[in-house]
Amino acid sequence: MSLDVRLVKTDGIILRRSDCGEADRILVVFTQNRGKIRDLAKGARKLGSKKVGHLEPFASSRLMLAEKTSDFWMISQAETTNPRGDMRTSLVRIAYASLVSEIADRITTEDGPNPNLYALLEETMDNIESDPNPEMALLVFVVRALKASGFDPQLKNCVKCGAEIHPDDHFFSPAGGGVACKSCGVHDQYARAIKMETLKYLRHIQRTPFSRLKNITVPLQLAVSIEGHLFAFLENLFEGHLRSVSFLKDVRGY
Ligand SMILES: [Zn+2]
């Protein structure tokens, strides 16, 4: 066995930590240069572990990774570059950040980098920490993350018959992959009615550059409606519930 261990330097955001055995911890990190990785942090829960304070959820860190040997990478060094400490002063912001982390975790596989998604995740975490309206940051994140991962919903043409979708009330079919026209939507038992206004905003978020979306605000009722369609779309894609949604609804109160 060679003693040369290839090291990879990369920035990363901690998505998830779980305990393993007596003292170990598994970390799921979305990194800039290697995409999603899992690290088995041996002894990470023992007092005195130097790395552990640099590996907090939602924080960005500069990492040194030892090349993957089996299922895991090894984080050999970690230094926090953006702790996002203000996030932890608000349960609502923690709930938004938890949901964003869960979506980022589930929408990715461990098959290499996705620089667009990484940049989006950095910006979204910053916005959730500082923006007076983290709801908008969540909606933009979901739409953009779907696009960056190749799963963006079809919103211009009916997913069943291909007809152009004109501004009107229609159906949204998570299983079909987007909007269904009135004639097709009524035959899809899982399709959800979508109002013209909701569809308009969804399209706007999908096509507008990220920087220009920062300042738009969406009325609460509309935001909740958009959110509902997007969560249904994600849960269909992931074939399971998003655990963090109920936490968010609990702390937010709607
Ligand atoms: Zn149709």
Boltz pocket constraint, residues with backbone or C-beta under 6 A from the ligand:
constraints:
  - pocket:
      binder: B
      contacts: [[A, 158], [A, 159], [A, 160], [A, 161], [A, 162], [A, 163], [A, 180], [A, 181], [A, 182], [A, 183], [A, 184], [A, 185]]
      max_distance: 6.0
